[in-house]
Every structure is written in structure tokens, then in C-alpha cells.
Amino acid sequence: MRSAFLFGTIFFFLGLAIPSLSHAAFHTGVSTRGEAAATPRIDPTKKHPVSKLPHRSAPTPRAGASGLRAKRPRATTRQPKKSRTTSAPRRANKRAAPKTRAVRPARIKPTSSTSARSSKRRGTRKLSVTATRVNAGRVGLISGGISGTYIRIASDLAAVLNKRDDLRILPIAGQGSVQNITDILYLKGVDVGIVQSDVLAYIRAQKLHRNIDRRIHYITKLYNEEFHLVGGREFSSITDLEGKSVNFGVKGSGTYMTATTVFRQLGIKVRPVSVDQPLALEQIRRGEIAATVFVAGKPTTALSELDPTFGLRLLEVPYAAALQDAYLPATFSAEDYPALVRNGKRVNSIAVGAVMAVYNWPSDTDRHARVSRFVEAFFRSIAEFRKKPRHPKWQEVNLAADLPGWTRFSAAADWLARNPLEGRNRLRVSFGSFLDQTSGDGASGAVRAGADRDVLFQQFLKWRQSQPAAPRRAQ
């Protein structure tokens, strides 16, 4: 036990002595083995010139067993910092340097590519001017189906008025009075439309559009549209259709609207069907439905060209008191429809007015100016529409006729105020058409001649003034 303690003490002191001897040999240049050092040693306590210091990349001598490196003094020479005052004159000189004027390059003659671009720009400007000129007089006129009277009236308007350079009428096939009002309100490119006179009352009752009285005005009443009720030979009057299936036309059309109103006012309950007129006529022949309603100005090609062998006829519609507030009396003859009316016979019915409706554009807008040019040209050329080969319904047009429940477009009212004689003369023509339609016996022929006609015309004027306007729905 004592010997182990003794050996431990000896090894402890030897560990302290050996590093001291190695450190002394490092500074004296003598190795621990007694040999001379191969490289000169530097005393860190003394100052040496910079040029005699070893290079940084030279190897650093190791210390003894302790593994410590000798500290080398850092070089004291540093690069002097640039003074800010030395660069200031240079910046001042840069600011003071005069600006050189840019030399304009020589003008290059246009090549084929530049000429093409220039001509393309000129062509684009020319197309823009042409498009503006063409669209300046464009008036979109929404009408009716291809077999009805509305499209014929719209085609006549285009044929007569499109001769002007500043006006272009575009007839558009429509889908009925209710849809035509919607198109005038919202469809782009539609300015004017032909609708039935009872459409505003229907829209107010159904609450389809808000403020319809202020948004939709009328230019003029065109003519009367007759209520065609076509059925089989086994029926003779509208009262015979109680409980039967009757076609009211396509939903949303003017025919559907008027048929609904008439059957409701007369108190006749039927089973409504909604199909187009060609299909309805075929269903009558097959016995699937009893009759069909078609509201159009007579004569309409959809019925005038029917084959007499189909076995169809026009049914009577009485001018009852319940219908007199909104409708007028009308008659059909064999001259109108040879396949539906026997020779020498007349069929009584009712009629509703056809109206040229327009959106109430503000007076300072381009659309108002465009419609105003159309009204001016249309009213000045009204005599051209009463000539052949235009539709016979133009003979009934009275530009000055008032329409209860409607407001006249401002441009039309201004023209009539400047031309009062046109309105009164055309009122006499309308009165003559009224007498021709409502008379069927010999006694009435005597009434239509001489002084009796003038007396009736004065009574007719008083009756028109005494008629109350249609009630308006509160806005």
C-alpha cells in the first residue's frame, strides 16, 4: 500500500517537471534531446522589423507536449482610409460637366413593313368611322312570329324607311307582347317593339316589371288585332267550348295573355293548352283539342292559306259588356278567310289594339336622338305605307289616336303638336274603318253616306273624349 502511494507521488512530480523542461528548450533553441534546432526562434519580448517577420503562410512551430502554439505579433501596417474630402471635388466636377446634346439619327425611308403598318392603322381608322356611321341610324324593331302580322308591319317599315342614309331599321322576330316588353327593357339592340295594347295592364296585374308606366311609352297605335277563335265544325260559338281543351298559344305571348283575359271575363271555364299555332291546328284536326286562339291583324297568313278540306271554322265571340272596356268589336268575312267563313256570312268577334312601344330614353341620350329620327321619318312617310303592296292594316293607322293607360313618347307628341291636321284627317279614316268593320246589313250602308256619317263622326269624337283612362297601379 505504501509502495503504490510512493509510485503515484513520483509520477505526479514527473508530470509537472517534463512540460517545464520542454518549454525552456523551445525558447533556447535546444531540443529536449540536446540537439540544435533547425529553425531560428523569435523572442516575443523583443521588437523586430516588419520585413524580417516570417510570412503568414510560413508554418508555425509547435510547442512542446502541451500542444500550444506560439503567439505571433500582428503587422502594424494598414492601408490608410480614404478621406471624404478627396472624393468631393470629383463629384463636383461630375455635376459641373456640361451635358452633351443627343444627335438626332438620320431619317430612314419607310420600308415595306412600315408602310404596311401605316396602311393598317389607316384601315383601322376607316373601319371605325364606317362602323360609327352605320350604327348611328340603327333602330332594332322587335315584332312577332314569321306567320303573324307584326313581322309584316316591321318589314314594311324597313322597306320604306331604309332608303335614308341616316336610318336603318332592323326587323327582329319576337315571341309575343310580354316578351317584347322585356326585350325593350333589357335586350341590347332593341329600341322599338310592337305589342298589344292590353300588355301593360297585364304586366301591372302580374307585377312582372317595376315602374312600367314610366319606363315604357308608345309612339302610336297602329291598328286593331282581331281575336281569332278557330275550332271544328261541331262548334259555332265560344260558349260551346265550356269544359273543352282550348289552345291559348305559347306562354308569355300576347295571344296567351288576351285569351286568359277574355275567357275569364266571360266566365267560360276551359282546359288551357300551350302550343304553337301550326301544332294546334293539327291537333284540332285529330280531335285532341276543341279550338285555338290566335290574336293577329287580319288577314294573317297562318289562317288565310288553310285548306278548306280541313273542316275548320271561325267561332263567334260576342261583344259583351265585360269586354267593352278593353276591346273593340270586329268581324270576319269570306274575303278575309275563304276556308273558315262561308260566302255571304259574317262572324262577329273582338279586337285589341296593336301599339308601337318604345323605351322612355332620357332626352339627352344618343338612343333618344336615334328613336326621334325614326319617329320623324315614320310620321312624314305615313302616306307611303297606305299604298300597295303594303299590308292592308296600314289603312287603319291613326297617328293621333290616344291610348288609355299609356303615355306617348315625347318626340311623337312634339311632331303631332306641329302637325295637328294629320291627326284629325287620320281620325276620319279610322272612323270609316270602324264603320266598315261593325256594319254587315243594308241599313248601315245608308248610315255611312251623307250627313248621317258626319253626325256619327261628331258623336264618335265625343264618345272618345268621354272614355275614362285605364286605372294605373300605384308605384
Summary of the structure (lengths in Angstrom):
residues: 475
radius of gyration: 52.9
end to end distance: 123.8
largest distance: 170.5
contacts: 1295
relative contact order: 0.10
helix: 45%
strand: 16%
